[in-house]
Amino acid sequence: MISLFDRGCTFGAGVYEVCISGDGKIVDLEDHLACLDRLLESAGINPPPQRSMLSGLIHDILAKNRVGNGVVYIQVTPGKTPRNFVALLAERSTLLIRTGTAQLEDRKAFKNGMRVQVMLDIRWKRRDIKTTTLIPQVMAKRAALSAGFDDVIFYDDLGSKEGSSLNVFMVTADGALVTRPVSHLILSGCTCNTLIEFTIHNGMTVIENPDIPMIICQTRKKYFSLVRPASSFLLWNWSLGGNHLLLQ
């Protein structure tokens, strides 16, 4: 049982990682667990006592729930403390693992692409830490859905950045993959890194450019491709801010 005084409840403190299960096996599991370790260290949260057995524990949960293809959600919060901003963290953090079946290739967005709305990024500056405090993303996604879009892409002074729960890539006319460089300003997950490694391995050029101008939504020789970190496959986008993108 999770205490009401867990800092995940009282302060929204916590980090999470999401993995895809294919035929009962986790894709890039060790990379996801390494990412979880980095998130815990960045957020100052003690690793859960089950950390050393986490890989086996996840597969046991998949087997008991008979999940072949689906998603695994891993969440760690600091544990129970007095509701005090500077209270010492509990020695025992709280681990939550949830699994669910999902036919990822049957999703409408996977087959038909996505329509996304552009929105000014109002989130905090450490977007590389995957915290459980996702109110800005939830508000932005709801606003996009209400306006008839499938999701949202945030932008700043340099241009487009990432979506509410996805990374953003641009493929140029000459076949180069363009994305924002890894920094505190974006959440670069395992799936994003795998796509970049796959692109390089197959002889394509990868350009990490902070200046991805928003005008590309009207440029016929360029198009967006989207990847949902961990919880889905690579998706393509056919409409940005109401402007259709032509795939060539």
C-alpha positions, 0 to 999 in steps of 0.5 A: 500500500502506498502511503498518502504521505509519500512525497509522490502524493504530497509534492508530485515527486517521482520519476518514471520509465516506459518500455514496450513488450514484444512477445513477452520480452522488453525492448532495450530493457537494460537501456531503459533501466540505465535511464531510470538510474539516471533519472533517480540520480538527477531527481535525488531519489534513492533507488528502490530496494528491488533495483537489483532484481528489477529485470526479473521482477518485470518479466515475472509481472508480464508472465503473471498478467499474460502480457505478450505485446504491451507496455510496462510502466515503472514509477519510483517516488521518494517514499513516506516523509513528513510534508516538509519541503526539506524533509530528509528522504525516506530510506525506502523509496516506493516502486510501482510497476504496471503492465497492460496489453496493447496492439501497437500496430493497430493504433490509428496513428500508426496506420494513418499518421498524426495531426499535431498542433504547435504550442509555446513551451511553458514547461520547466527547464529540466525537461530531461528528467522524466518526472511524474508531474505532467500537468503542463503536458496533460493541459497541452494535449487536452487543448490539442484534442479539443481543437481537433488535433491528435497531439501537440508539438512545443516550440521555443525561440529556436523552433520546434522541440518535442511533443507532449509525449514524443520526440520530433524529427525532420527528414530533409529532401536529401534524406538527412535526419534532423533533430534537436541536440540532447540537452536539459531542454528536451527529453531524449529517451531510449527509443530516440537514441535507438532511432539515431543509432539505427539511422547512422548504422544504415548510412544516413546523415544525422544532424543535431540542430537546435534551429528547426524553424517552424516554417517547415510546416509549409515547406513541401520538400521536408516532412516531420516524422514523430517517435513516441518514446518507448510506448509506441513505434515510429509514427509519421505526421501529415499535418502540423498546425493545420498545414498539410505536409507532403511526403516525397 
